[in-house]
Amino acid sequence: MGGHHSKTAKDHTCPVHSLSEDAKKPLFGDTSFYTFNKILSGSCAAFACLVIFFCIFMHATHYSKPHEQSKILKVSLLIPFYAIICFLSIAFPEAFVYLDPWLEFVQSISLGAYFLLMCQFVSPSDTQRDVFFASLVIEDKKSPSGQKDGLVWFRRRWSMIFQYPVVSLIAAIATDVTQVAGIYCEYVTKPYFAKLYISIILNISLGLAVISVLRFYKALRPYTEKHKPLAKLVSFKAVVGLGFLQRIIFWILSDVNALNPTDTLTYADLNIGIPNMLTCLEMVPLSLFFLYAYSWNPYLLHNVQIETQDQSCRYHGGFLGVRAWVRVRYKKQ
């Protein structure tokens, strides 16, 4: 009985790993893997941020369609946030557990902005949007008529997508609070720690949102082809998908005890440093793809004038695009 009680108490204790210890040997010369990782990942993060900030600057200074471009600015911020948070997790591994859940929240905001951008492409106003979706044909094999009410379908998609930011925000706060309280436990997923339940709820929320976006894209594809909706979706999904795949791979490696510290690699290097380094590396090509997917070229004044046959079109971003950011931050689009 005493042995069983001792084993149960031990199982309910969260393992403790030192995240600040130094490797016994340098990776090469006098440089440890931790230092090398900071240099490499920091360089990649800085490059990705510069590329996206250039794209954002070009949109802000060529702000000819505020209702569309405000959403593009929000979607584009996904990569800089990912790059910066991942770099900070490498530089300060003790803060990783507090920083990582906020990636989900940033990702949820970008997903919602993509959804609203697609809505903007098919209809610029709320009134016209209701008319558009009311007339949209949505196939439904379960329905006697073989079709769904387009407006009801749209509102369900809206609900499924925008539950994600709410859930991810609550999950991020809950993660930080339970970690401080000592009941989260980053290292194991057991029913007596909060991580298991937060992860389940968050993954269900993410799944509902992603499935809804994919169905929304499929239904609207014939009406949005000129806006490269697939490229826009892929650029976003690649960030989310690669991160999700990496988490699964490293979870499996950790579960089979394949991530054991060595003389040159510490526990923090293997479980935090390398996964976040890979994400920083991925942000480099993804940031370049963003330039194509969310190009500012369609919003150049002469292109807008040709498209709309309206010679009175003008830019609304103001000096250096400052007004564009004010609209994004404070004005309801």
N, C-alpha and C positions, 0 to 999 in steps of 0.2 A: 504493500500500500504506500509506504513511504517513498519507494523507488518510483512508482507510477506518478505520485503527486509531484515528485521532483522533475520528472520528465515532462509533465504537462506544463509546469511553471516555466521550464526552460523553453518549450515550444512557443509559449506566449510572450517570450522576450524578443524584442527586435534586435537582430544582429547589429553589432557596432563595427564600422570600418573606418580606419583613419584615412581622411581625404587630404591631409596636409603633409603627409610624410614624403620624403625625397627618395628617389630611386637610389639603390646602392651603387650603381654604375652609370656613367653618362652614356647617351646613345652613340655619340661620336665626339672625339676631342674632349672638350670640357662642357659640352652642351647636353643637357638632359632631354628626354623626350618631352617633358612638360614645357621646357623653354622652346624647343623646336616646334612643338604643336602651337604654342601661342604665336610664334612668328608666322608660321604657315597659315594658320586659320585666321589670324588677324589680317594678314595681307589679302586673303580671299574675301573676307567680310568687308574690308575697306573697298576692294574693287567692285564687289556686287552693289554696295551702297552707292558708290559714285555713279555706276551705270544707271541705277534706278533713279537717283536724284537728278541725273541729267534728263532722263525721260520725263520725270515729273516737272522739271523746270521748263522743258519744251512744251508740255501740255499747258502749264500755268501761263506761259507767255503767248500761247496761241489758243486762248480760251474762247473759242468761237461758239461752242455748244455746251454751256455750263451744266445743263442737266445730265448730259452724258459724261463729260469729262470729270465732273466731281466724283462720280463712281469709279472712274479709271484711277484717279489719284488715290482713292481708298484701297482699291485692289492692289495697286503697285506697292503700297507700303508693307505688304506681306513679306517680301524678300528682305528689305532692310531690317525689319523686326526679327525675322528668323536669324539672319546673319549676326546681328548684334547680341541677341540673347544667347545664341550658341557660343559665341566667342566669350561672353562673360561667364558662361558655365564652365568653359575650359580654364579661364584665368582664375576663377573663384569657385572651385568644385564644391565647396561647402554650401554655396548658394544655389546649386543646381536644382535641388528639390523644390525650392521656392520660385525659381524662374521658369522652369520647364512648363508648368501648367498654364502659364500665360500665353504660350505659343498657341494653344488651342483657342483661347479667346480671340487673339489677333486673327487667326485663321477663320474663325466664325464670322468676324466682321467683314473680312475680304470675300467670303462666300456669299454673304448677304448683299454686298455691293455688286458682285457679279450678277446675281439674280435681278437686282434693280436695274442694272445696266441693260440686261436682256429685255426687261419690260420697257425701258426707255427706247430701245431700238424699234420695237413694234408699235409703240404708241406713246407720244410725248406727254399726254395729260391723263389724270386719273379718270376723268369722264370718258374719254375716248378709249381708255384701257378697258373699262368695264364693257363697252360696246364690242371691242375687239374680241375679248375672251368669251363673251356671251355667244358670239357667232362662230367661235373656234370649234372645229369638229374633233372630239377626243374619242377614239375608239374604246369600247368596253364590251368584251365578249360576254360578261356576266349580266349585262343589262338587256332587258327584253328588246329595246330599240337598237342595241348594238353601239350606243353612244352615251357619253357622259355629258352632263351640263358643264359647258366650258368655264363658266364663271365660278361655279361651285368647285370645280377641279382646280382652278387658279388659286382660289382662297385657301384650299387645303394645302397646296404646294407652298404658299406664303407662310402658313402656320408651321409646316414641317421644317422649313428653312430657318425661320426666325425664332424657333424654340432653341436652336443651337447656341446662339450668342448668350441667351439667358442661362442655359444649363452650363455652358463652359465658364461663364463668369462665376456662377455659384460654386462650380467644381474647383476653380482656381483658388477662390477664397477658402473653401473647405479644406483643400490640400494644405495651404499655408497654416491655417488654424490648427488642424489636426497634427501637423508635423511639429508645431510648437508645443502642442499638448502631449506629444509623445505617443500618439495612437495611430499615426499614418503608416510609418515604416516603409521606406523607399525600397528596401531590399527583398521583401517577400510579399507574396499575395496570399494571405491566409484570412479565413473568415473572422478572426478576432482583431484584424487591423483594418483601418478605414480605406486603405488603398484599393482593396478588392472592390468594394461597393462604389467608390468614386469612379474607378476605371470602367466598371460595367455600365453605369448610368451614362458616362461620357461617351463610350463607344456606341451605345444604342442611339444616343442623340446625334452623334456624327453620322452614323449609318442612315438614319432617317433623312437628315439634311442632304447628304450626298446623293442618295437615291432620288430624292425630289428634284434636285438640280439636274441630274442626268435625264430624268423624264421630261423636265421642263425644256431642256435643251433640245431633246429629240422632237418634241411637239412644235417648237418654234423655229427649228432649223430651216424650213423652206422660206421663212419670212425674214431671216437674218443673215443669209449667206454672204452678202456683200460686206458684212462687218467682221468676218473671220471668227465666228463664234467658237468653232472647234479649237482653233489656236489659242483663243483666250481661255477656254476651259482647260485645255491640256497644260498651259503654262501654270495654272493654279493647281490642277490636280497632281501635276508632277511634284510640286513642293509637298503637298499633303501625302501623296501616295508613297514617295520615297521615304519620308519620315516614318510613316506607319510600317512600311516593310522593314526598315532598319530596327525599329523597336521590337518587332517579332523575332528577327534574326538574333539580336543581342539578348533577348529574353530567353531564347532556346539555348544559346551558348552559355548563358549564365546558369540556366537550370541544369545543364549537363556538366557543370563545373569545368568548362573549357576556358574560362577567363581567369586563370590563376596568375597572380603577380610573379614577376621575374626580377632579376637583378636590374634590368633597365626599364621595366614597366611596373608601375604601382597599381593598386586597385583602382584609384581614381583615373589613371591613364586609360585603363582597359574598359571601365564601365561608364565613364563620363567623357574623358578626353577624346578617345577615338570615335565614338558615335557622333559627337558634336563636331569633330574635325571633318568627318565625312559630309555632314550637312553643310558646313562652310564651303567645302570644295564644290559641292553640288550647286550652291548659289551662284557660282561664276557662270557656267553655261546657261542656267535658268534665267539669270538677269539679262543676258544677251538675247535670249529667246523672247523675253518680255518686250524688248525694243521692237521686235517684229509683231508680236501679238497685240500689243497696245500702242501701236505707232501713232505719232501725232500728225503724220502726213495728211490723213483725211480731214483734219481740222484746220489746215492752212487755209487762209481766207479765200484764195482763188478757187480752191477745191470745193469749199462750202458754197461759194457763190454759184459755181457751175451746178452743183447738186440741187440747190434750192431755187435757182433762178432769181435770187434776191441780191441785188448789188448793194443793198444797205447793210449787209452783215458786217459785224465788227468784232474785235477782240474785247473780252470783258475782264481780263485778268489784271489790268492795271500795271503799274511800274513793277518790273521783275516778277510779275505774276502774284503779287501780294494779295490783291483783291480775290484771286481765285481761292487762296487758302482761307481767307475770311469767309467766303461763301460756303466752302466745304465745312468749316468748323461751326459756323453760327446760323447759316440760312437754311431753312427747310427747302429741300430740292423737290 
